[in-house]
């Protein structure tokens, strides 16, 4: 009994550290973008997304290479994707007008790339025993890497063109800014190291709790570990909402889902027992399918841009996201 309390304490402590330092990472990342002149849209879509997804990256590598628990890594990735989309519902509940009527419809581009990557991952899981491997990795892993690079390039070019159309320009930073930049990068590196250390131990405590409670790695990782590693996204998104930067918040969440698929490929690289897609439970296919449906709902919301909320504090699209999230968690718990 004492052991379970120790693991719960360790898991909670790691989660708290990730929340604190993860939010600091985002703050310093925003400062770096401000000093160097990077566009806010690019910041949310790519830079901020990769920063706030650092816990998922380190947790996944730790899960597959140290404790040999690929289901924890996969559950964390897919659960994080669902949790990121759930945060959209949280943001929607905190404003008067529907969320997707207040942000740029160009976010659909990010959603499309996310759906493409998720579909490839789903195919890789389903056909894992029928597709050739390259070294110990699935050949689909290299396809994931290639599409991720294309998506980053495509989103960057699209955002740069959008900035030029709107007349926004990036100014060169001064000597004073260069001195400030060195200080900010130092603080960024410090908190990145703290997040790495906390994320390394998170799957260890998570696996022990899952074993002791009988919840199972797939459910525990998809719900609790994913929520813990996605808390930086939640903190950053709420902060962005308070600053009136809804596009940055939405871009961060949707961009994080794209980066999560890239992380899954990295997990396959570090999992030396064979392809990670052959080692994880087929149960995760449901999570992949639901994330695709949730993403499609987001795309529809961005396309139709409803002007009024239909269900209490939620618009119909964000309410559907909540229903899908609850459905998956109940299914994983019962199976």
C-alpha positions in Angstrom: 0.0 0.0 0.0 2.9 2.4 0.9 4.4 1.6 -2.5 1.2 2.7 -4.4 1.2 6.0 -2.4 4.9 6.5 -3.3 4.1 6.0 -7.0 1.1 8.3 -6.9 3.2 11.0 -5.1 6.0 10.5 -7.7 3.6 10.7 -10.6 1.9 13.9 -9.2 5.2 15.5 -8.5 6.4 14.9 -12.0 3.2 16.2 -13.4 3.5 19.4 -11.3 7.0 19.9 -12.5 6.0 19.5 -16.1 3.2 22.0 -15.6 5.5 24.6 -14.1 8.5 24.3 -16.3 6.4 23.5 -19.4 4.6 26.8 -19.0 8.0 28.5 -18.5 9.3 27.0 -21.7 6.3 28.5 -23.6 6.9 31.9 -22.0 10.6 31.9 -23.0 9.7 30.5 -26.4 7.3 33.4 -27.0 10.1 35.8 -25.9 12.5 34.2 -28.4 10.0 34.6 -31.2 9.4 38.3 -30.2 13.1 39.2 -30.1 14.1 37.3 -33.4 11.0 38.5 -35.3 9.3 35.1 -35.9 5.6 35.4 -36.7 3.1 34.6 -34.0 1.3 32.2 -36.3 4.5 30.3 -37.0 5.2 30.3 -33.2 1.9 28.7 -32.4 1.9 26.2 -35.2 5.5 24.9 -35.1 7.8 26.4 -32.4 5.3 26.5 -29.5 3.8 23.2 -30.5 7.2 21.4 -30.4 8.1 23.1 -27.1 4.9 22.1 -25.3 5.1 18.6 -26.7 8.6 18.1 -25.2 7.1 16.1 -22.3 5.4 13.6 -24.7 8.8 13.3 -26.6 10.8 12.5 -23.5 8.1 10.3 -21.9 7.8 8.3 -25.1 11.5 7.7 -25.4 11.7 6.8 -21.7 8.8 4.4 -22.0 10.1 2.4 -25.0 13.9 2.5 -24.2 14.1 2.3 -20.4 11.0 0.4 -19.1 10.0 -1.4 -22.4 6.4 -0.2 -22.3 5.4 0.7 -25.9 1.7 0.8 -24.9 2.5 3.6 -22.5 4.2 5.6 -25.2 1.4 5.0 -27.8 -1.3 5.7 -25.2 0.4 9.0 -24.2 0.6 10.1 -27.9 -3.0 9.3 -28.8 -4.4 10.5 -25.5 -2.4 13.7 -25.8 -4.0 14.3 -29.2 -7.4 13.8 -27.8 -6.7 16.0 -24.8 -5.3 18.8 -27.0 -8.6 18.8 -28.9 -10.5 18.7 -25.7 -8.7 21.9 -24.6 -10.4 23.5 -27.6 -13.7 22.8 -25.8 -12.3 24.3 -22.6 -11.4 27.5 -24.5 -14.8 27.6 -26.2 -16.6 27.4 -22.8 -14.6 30.4 -21.6 -15.7 32.9 -24.3 -19.1 34.2 -25.4 -18.9 33.5 -29.1 -18.1 30.1 -30.7 -14.3 29.6 -30.7 -14.0 28.7 -34.4 -15.8 31.9 -35.5 -13.1 34.0 -33.9 -9.9 32.3 -35.4 -8.5 32.1 -38.9 -10.0 29.5 -41.1 -6.4 28.8 -42.4 -6.0 26.4 -39.4 -7.8 23.9 -41.6 -4.5 23.3 -43.3 -3.0 22.1 -40.1 -6.0 19.9 -39.4 -5.7 18.3 -42.8 -2.0 17.4 -42.3 -2.9 16.0 -38.9 -5.6 13.8 -40.4 -3.2 12.5 -43.1 -0.5 11.6 -40.5 -3.1 9.9 -38.2 -4.4 7.9 -41.1 -0.9 6.6 -41.9 -0.4 5.7 -38.3 -3.7 3.8 -38.2 -2.7 1.9 -41.4 0.7 1.1 -39.9 -1.0 -0.4 -36.8 -3.5 -2.4 -38.8 -1.0 -3.7 -41.4 2.0 -4.0 -39.1 2.6 -7.7 -39.9 2.2 -7.2 -43.7 4.5 -4.3 -44.4 8.3 -4.6 -44.7 10.6 -3.2 -42.1 13.7 -1.1 -42.5 16.3 -2.2 -39.9 14.1 -2.7 -36.9 11.6 0.1 -37.8 8.4 0.1 -39.7 8.7 1.5 -43.3 5.7 3.7 -42.4 7.9 5.5 -39.8 10.0 7.0 -42.7 6.7 8.0 -44.4 5.6 9.8 -41.2 8.9 11.7 -41.0 8.7 12.7 -44.7 5.1 14.0 -44.4 5.9 15.8 -41.2 8.7 17.7 -42.9 6.4 18.5 -45.8 3.7 19.7 -43.5 6.1 22.0 -41.6 7.4 23.5 -44.8 3.9 23.9 -46.3 2.6 25.6 -43.1 5.6 27.9 -42.9 5.3 29.0 -46.5 1.5 29.5 -46.2 1.9 31.6 -43.0 4.7 33.7 -44.6 2.5 34.4 -47.6 -0.3 35.3 -45.2 2.0 37.7 -43.3 3.0 39.4 -46.5 -0.7 39.8 -47.6 -1.5 41.4 -44.2 1.5 43.7 -44.5 3.2 42.4 -41.4 7.0 42.5 -41.5 9.7 41.1 -39.2 12.2 43.6 -38.0 15.9 42.8 -37.3 16.7 42.7 -33.6 19.2 45.1 -32.0 22.4 44.6 -30.0 20.4 45.0 -26.8 18.0 42.3 -28.0 20.9 39.9 -28.7 22.1 40.3 -25.1 18.5 39.7 -23.9 18.2 36.7 -26.3 21.2 34.9 -24.7 19.6 35.3 -21.3 16.2 34.0 -22.5 17.8 31.0 -24.3 19.7 30.2 -21.0 16.4 30.1 -19.0 14.8 28.2 -21.8 17.5 25.5 -21.7 17.3 25.3 -17.9 13.5 24.6 -17.9 13.9 22.2 -20.9 16.3 20.2 -18.8 13.9 20.1 -15.8 11.0 18.9 -18.1 13.3 16.2 -19.5 14.2 14.9 -16.0 10.5 14.9 -14.9 9.3 13.3 -18.1 11.9 10.5 -17.8 10.4 9.3 -14.5 6.7 9.9 -15.4 6.2 6.6 -17.3 8.0 4.6 -14.5 5.5 5.8 -11.9 2.6 5.5 -14.4 3.4 1.8 -15.2 3.6 1.0 -11.5 0.3 2.7 -10.8 -1.4 0.9 -13.7 -0.1 -2.5 -12.5 -1.1 -1.9 -8.9 -4.6 -0.6 -9.7 -5.3 -3.0 -12.6 -6.3 -0.1 -14.9 -4.0 -1.3 -17.7 -1.3 0.6 -19.6 -3.5 1.6 -22.5 -6.2 3.3 -20.4 -3.8 4.8 -17.8 -1.5 6.2 -20.5 -4.4 7.5 -22.6 -6.0 9.3 -19.7 -3.6 10.2 -16.9 -0.1 10.3 -18.5 -1.5 12.0 -21.6 -3.3 14.6 -19.5 -0.1 15.2 -17.4 2.1 15.6 -20.5 -0.5 17.8 -22.2 -0.9 20.2 -19.2 1.7 22.7 -20.7 -0.6 23.0 -23.7 -3.6 23.7 -21.4 -1.6 26.3 -19.4 -0.3 28.0 -22.6 -3.7 28.0 -24.2 -5.5 29.6 -21.3 -2.7 32.2 -21.0 -3.0 32.9 -24.8 -6.8 33.3 -24.3 -6.3 35.8 -21.6 -3.9 37.8 -23.9 -6.5 37.7 -26.7 -4.2 35.4 -28.8 -6.8 32.8 -29.8 -5.0 32.0 -33.0 -1.8 31.2 -31.2 -3.7 28.9 -28.8 -5.5 27.0 -31.5 -2.3 26.8 -33.6 -0.4 25.5 -30.7 -3.0 22.7 -30.0 -3.4 21.6 -33.6 0.4 21.9 -34.3 1.1 19.7 -31.2 -1.0 16.9 -32.7 1.1 17.0 -35.9 4.3 16.9 -33.8 2.9 14.0 -31.7 2.8 11.9 -34.9 6.5 12.8 -35.5 7.2 11.7 -31.8 5.6 8.3 -32.5 8.1 7.9 -35.3 10.9 8.8 -32.9 9.6 6.3 -30.4 9.9 3.6 -33.1 13.5 4.7 -33.7 14.3 4.1 -30.0 12.3 0.9 -29.6 14.9 -1.7 -30.6 12.7 -4.8 -30.1 11.2 -4.3 -33.6 8.5 -2.0 -35.0 6.6 -0.2 -32.2 3.4 -0.6 -34.3 3.6 -4.4 -33.9 4.2 -4.1 -30.1 1.3 -1.8 -29.2 -2.2 -3.0 -28.5 -4.7 -2.9 -31.5 -7.0 -1.2 -29.0 -5.2 2.1 -29.9 -6.8 1.9 -33.3 -10.0 3.2 -31.7 -8.2 6.2 -30.3 -6.6 6.9 -33.7 -10.1 6.7 -35.4 -11.7 9.0 -32.8 -8.9 11.6 -33.0 -9.4 11.6 -36.8 -13.2 12.2 -36.3 -12.5 14.9 -33.7 -10.1 16.6 -36.1 -12.8 16.5 -38.9 -15.2 18.1 -36.5 -12.7 20.9 -35.9 -12.3 21.3 -39.6 -16.1 21.6 -40.1 -16.2 24.2 -37.3 -13.5 26.2 -39.0 -15.3 25.9 -42.3 -18.8 26.8 -41.3 -17.8 29.2 -38.4 -21.0 29.1 -36.4 -22.1 32.5 -35.0 -24.1 31.3 -32.0 -23.6 28.6 -29.4 -26.2 25.8 -29.5 -25.5 23.9 -26.3 -25.2 25.9 -23.1 -21.6 27.3 -23.0 -20.5 25.1 -25.9 -21.0 25.3 -29.6 -22.1 22.0 -31.3 -18.6 21.1 -32.6 -16.8 21.4 -29.3 -19.6 19.6 -27.5 -19.2 16.6 -29.9 -15.4 16.6 -29.1 -16.3 16.2 -25.4 -18.7 13.4 -26.1 -16.1 11.5 -28.2 -13.4 12.0 -25.5 -15.6 10.6 -22.8 -16.7 7.7 -25.0 -13.1 6.6 -25.7 -12.1 6.8 -22.0 -15.1 4.6 -21.0 -14.3 2.1 -23.7 -10.7 1.8 -22.7 -11.6 1.5 -19.0 -14.0 -1.4 -19.7 -11.6 -3.2 -22.1 
